[in-house]
């Protein structure tokens, strides 16, 4: 029955495509992609909230978090089972795969990502894994956009644009924050877009937020309505908070990477690795129950009047009214969160770091302001610092200050905190950028030379294949031949540069027409001059596996227009700078989203 309705819908959409202009069809498509992404949010968020409510209810009866500890083990093991038995043994995690798809795969995302992320992340995070649902939501939305575009044979530009629509709609629906959704899509994923491309992305974000508001209970979403007024006298403390969140972001990023690498190096089977990691996670959640799931409920608790509720049904329940004990509990939880998330994702679970960044930020903001208040140095509005701290960590981890500023502004229901949000987010970003060149999503891709988003030229060059511009049909000469042979080749070809190779095709030098121009008009010297006497060594050498960024850097350094290519120790061909630049301009034109 579902396939029948889906088939009818596809027919209607195909008919609409034939009747509408390309631009009008993109507007319609942005709405449809926005609705699809929003429904993914509804499924994931509702399931995760239901499981959390169930676990909290049972834990309240048992008075300790036994259930909270058992559920993540079940969830991660089930995730590994689904990946191995249903999804072909592998699943891509993190939004970096979207960047890679845009840069290297012509914005084509596999169909299985339309459902794989929903299933695996609901099992992992829904059953208590200490990670977030936003990354799976974003990937699902991007997959909807990509596969929709493929279905209706849209161009690379339109596929990329609809990927952005899916991403924006996913974030907008998850937080009821359409502006943040648009900014996230553009700031993190699609850095090279024209102003006209904003319209479909905004339509998709608004659609996602609207569907979310209609279908989701507001208590499921992360939102705040209580906040104190902004006092400009606290600006120095917001500056210090910005520095604090920046360094905590670096701490989180580096330790998360270490935990993931630890599990990656383990030679255990997937199930043994999952059980080991999930067992350690279970112990952490037993001691610190707020590490269970996304942790949004504890964020709301911190911003309210009785944060001591966090210690209820824990080993430290007897200290719930002790402010210093609460501060210590929050501080340790804050530092342990990175290990809980790293273990969750490293041992086989699926999720993301978006929710953990908000969790960590709220705890950092609370810890900072509560500590200063307890020391008697000042009296800070704790709820404000709790919320602003989220922007600091989000900005520091994802290098997305605008997204961080407007997301927190939207979920707090106003823009009263705009000034402190701007201060903290910008300082945290600057600190994080100083120590971590790339954000968490881009770091691994950058190490492999696959994608960059902070530099437009580098981003375009990363999409070019060096092998595609190597010219292998250049004529060669031997070092023991005289210039007569070379003059003959010049007169019968358009070449101006020749590789000098020995009998084993190893390059021993190069000869450029300009260097022998005067000699070739002297018959005597042409006849009695050997090529080895006029050849020169190459200034730089290219390997076929070199990235295009490396190639262009070598051209810039050598100040020449041709560079030889050596493959497995032997001469292979030449790369012309003019052809490389032509390929760059063609790719830039094809990637510019208008």
Secondary structure, DSSP 8 states (H G I E B T S, - for coil): -HHHHHHHHHHHHHHHHHHS-HHHHHHHHHHHHHHHHHHHHHHHHHHHHHHHHHHHHHHHHHSS-HHHHHHHHHHHHHHHHHHHHTSTT----STHHHHHHHHHSTT---TTHHHHHHHHHHHHTTTT-SSBSHHHHHHHHHHHHHHHHHHTT--HHHHHHHHHHHHHHHHHHHHT-HHHHHHHIIIII--SB-GGGHHHHHHHHHHHHHHHHHHS-GGGS----------GGGHHHHHHHHHHHHHHHHHHHHHHHHHHHHHHH--S-HHHHHHHHHHHHHHHHHH-GGGSSS-HHHHHHHTSS-GGGGGTTSTTGGGTT-HHHHHHHHHHHHHHHHHHHHHHHHTT---BSHHHHHHHHHHHHHHHHHHHHHHTS----HHHHHHHHHHHHHHHHHT-HHHHHHHHHHHTTSSTTHHHHHHHHHHHHHHHHHH-SS-HHHHHHHHHTS--SS-HHHHHHTTS-GGGG-B----EE-TTSBHHHHHHHHHTS--SEEEEE-TT--EEEEEEGGGSTTGGG-HHHHHH-BHHHH-B--S-EE-TTS-HHHHHHHHHHHT-SEEEEEETTEEEEEEEHHHHHHHHHHHHHHH-B-
